[in-house]
Amino acid sequence: MVRIGLISDTHSYLDDAVFKHFDKCDEIWHAGDFGSIQLADKLAAFKPLKGVYGNIDGKDIRQIYPEHLRFNCEAVDVWMTHIGGYPDKYSPAVKSEIYTKPPNLFISGHSHILKVIYDKKINCLHLNPGAAGKQGWQKVRTLIRLSITEEKIHNLEVIELGGK
């Protein structure tokens, strides 16, 4: 079993509560818009970190974190990208591949809107953890915690960090 802390759109702001909420996680996955390499380094020093760059991230982050990251966690095919859209409204950059080679778990950020949607057309769970930072129009900052065991995604929890 792998316990994951999922975060996105920090925009250079890292709430200390993230460390409490992700304390029992095995890994942290960041779905882009870190905002600063210092924030990424702080997360990576705390737990193993997987991430993708977002549209506001600079060259320093883009040299370390890719635009798209596709990997296996346990027996789950995971695809993470910052600007990915969501079921029935996938972004043009992912649309053809997501329908021809769908992952089991598709993670995106960017919208600052927390989403947990199962796409029945391609048998894929879509997650967007919302925004954990203070930039943007979201009213509540959010994270997601989940576990993956073999082929199962379970124990999914939405965590509210409070207002901006």
C-alpha positions as CSV (number, residue, x, y, z in Angstrom):
1,M,0.0,0.0,0.0
2,V,1.2,3.5,-0.9
3,R,-0.3,6.5,0.9
4,I,-0.2,9.7,-1.2
5,G,-0.6,13.3,-0.4
6,L,-1.9,15.2,-3.5
7,I,-1.4,18.9,-3.8
8,S,-1.5,21.5,-6.5
9,D,-1.4,25.2,-7.2
10,T,0.6,26.3,-4.2
11,H,1.9,29.4,-6.0
12,S,4.9,29.7,-3.6
13,Y,2.7,29.4,-0.5
14,L,3.1,26.3,1.6
15,D,0.8,26.1,4.7
16,D,2.5,24.4,7.7
17,A,-0.7,22.2,8.0
18,V,0.4,20.4,4.8
19,F,3.1,18.7,6.8
20,K,0.6,17.5,9.5
21,H,-1.9,16.3,6.9
22,F,0.8,14.5,4.9
23,D,2.8,13.1,7.8
24,K,1.6,9.5,7.4
25,C,1.9,9.7,3.6
26,D,4.6,7.7,1.8
27,E,4.8,10.2,-1.1
28,I,3.7,13.6,-2.2
29,W,2.4,14.3,-5.7
30,H,2.3,17.9,-6.9
31,A,0.1,18.7,-9.9
32,G,1.9,21.9,-10.9
33,D,2.2,25.6,-10.2
34,F,4.7,25.1,-7.4
35,G,5.6,28.8,-7.7
36,S,9.2,28.4,-6.4
37,I,11.9,25.8,-6.4
38,Q,12.3,26.4,-2.7
39,L,8.7,25.2,-2.1
40,A,9.4,22.0,-4.2
41,D,12.6,21.4,-2.3
42,K,10.9,21.8,1.0
43,L,8.3,19.1,0.0
44,A,11.0,16.9,-1.4
45,A,13.0,17.1,1.9
46,F,9.9,16.0,3.8
47,K,8.7,13.0,1.6
48,P,9.5,11.6,-1.8
49,L,8.1,14.0,-4.3
50,K,6.6,13.4,-7.8
51,G,5.5,16.5,-9.7
52,V,4.8,18.3,-12.9
53,Y,5.4,21.9,-13.8
54,G,2.6,24.3,-14.2
55,N,2.0,27.3,-16.4
56,I,3.5,29.8,-13.8
57,D,6.6,27.7,-13.0
58,G,9.9,29.0,-14.2
59,K,12.9,27.3,-15.9
60,D,14.3,26.1,-12.6
61,I,11.3,23.9,-11.9
62,R,10.8,22.9,-15.6
63,Q,14.4,21.5,-15.6
64,I,13.5,19.1,-12.8
65,Y,9.8,18.4,-13.2
66,P,8.2,17.4,-16.6
67,E,5.0,18.7,-18.2
68,H,3.5,15.2,-18.2
69,L,4.4,12.4,-15.8
70,R,3.1,8.9,-16.5
71,F,4.1,6.1,-14.1
72,N,2.8,3.1,-12.2
73,C,2.0,3.1,-8.5
74,E,1.4,-0.4,-7.4
75,A,-0.6,-1.7,-10.4
76,V,-2.3,1.6,-11.1
77,D,-1.4,3.5,-14.3
78,V,-1.2,7.2,-13.3
79,W,-0.9,10.2,-15.5
80,M,-0.3,13.6,-14.0
81,T,-0.2,16.9,-15.8
82,H,-1.0,20.5,-14.8
83,I,-3.4,21.5,-17.6
84,G,-5.4,18.4,-18.4
85,G,-9.0,19.3,-18.2
86,Y,-11.6,16.8,-17.0
87,P,-14.0,14.2,-18.3
88,D,-15.8,15.4,-21.5
89,K,-13.6,18.5,-21.4
90,Y,-10.0,17.2,-21.7
91,S,-7.4,19.7,-22.9
92,P,-6.3,19.3,-26.5
93,A,-2.7,18.3,-25.3
94,V,-4.0,15.1,-23.7
95,K,-7.3,14.4,-25.5
96,S,-6.2,11.9,-28.1
97,E,-3.9,9.9,-25.8
98,I,-6.4,9.8,-23.0
99,Y,-8.9,8.1,-25.2
100,T,-6.5,5.8,-27.0
101,K,-4.3,4.9,-23.9
102,P,-6.4,5.8,-20.9
103,P,-4.7,5.7,-17.5
104,N,-6.5,4.3,-14.4
105,L,-5.9,7.6,-12.6
106,F,-5.7,11.0,-14.2
107,I,-4.5,13.9,-12.1
108,S,-4.5,17.6,-13.1
109,G,-4.4,21.0,-11.4
110,H,-4.7,24.5,-12.9
111,S,-8.4,25.2,-12.4
112,H,-8.2,25.6,-8.6
113,I,-11.4,23.6,-8.5
114,L,-11.4,20.5,-6.4
115,K,-12.7,17.6,-8.5
116,V,-13.2,13.9,-8.0
117,I,-14.9,12.4,-11.1
118,Y,-15.0,8.9,-12.4
119,D,-14.9,8.9,-16.2
120,K,-17.1,5.9,-17.2
121,K,-16.2,6.2,-20.9
122,I,-12.6,5.3,-20.3
123,N,-12.8,3.7,-16.8
124,C,-10.5,6.3,-15.2
125,L,-10.7,8.3,-12.0
126,H,-10.0,12.0,-12.5
127,L,-8.6,14.0,-9.5
128,N,-7.9,17.6,-9.2
129,P,-6.9,18.6,-5.6
130,G,-7.9,22.2,-6.1
131,A,-5.5,24.9,-4.9
132,A,-3.4,24.8,-1.7
133,G,-2.0,28.3,-2.2
134,K,-3.4,31.7,-1.6
135,Q,-3.4,32.9,-5.3
136,G,-6.4,32.5,-7.4
137,W,-10.2,32.8,-7.0
138,Q,-10.8,29.7,-4.9
139,K,-12.4,30.4,-1.5
140,V,-11.1,27.3,0.3
141,R,-7.6,25.9,0.0
142,T,-7.7,22.1,-0.5
143,L,-5.6,18.9,-0.6
144,I,-6.4,15.2,-1.2
145,R,-5.1,12.1,0.6
146,L,-5.5,8.7,-1.0
147,S,-4.1,5.2,-0.8
148,I,-3.3,2.8,-3.6
149,T,-3.1,-1.0,-3.0
150,E,-2.4,-3.2,-6.0
151,E,-5.1,-2.1,-8.5
152,K,-7.3,-0.3,-5.9
153,I,-7.5,3.5,-5.3
154,H,-9.1,3.9,-1.8
155,N,-9.3,5.9,1.4
156,L,-9.7,9.1,-0.6
157,E,-10.0,12.1,1.7
158,V,-10.5,15.8,0.9
159,I,-8.8,18.1,3.3
160,E,-9.8,21.7,3.7
161,L,-7.0,24.1,4.8
162,G,-9.2,27.1,5.3
163,G,-9.8,30.2,3.4
164,K,-7.2,32.3,1.6
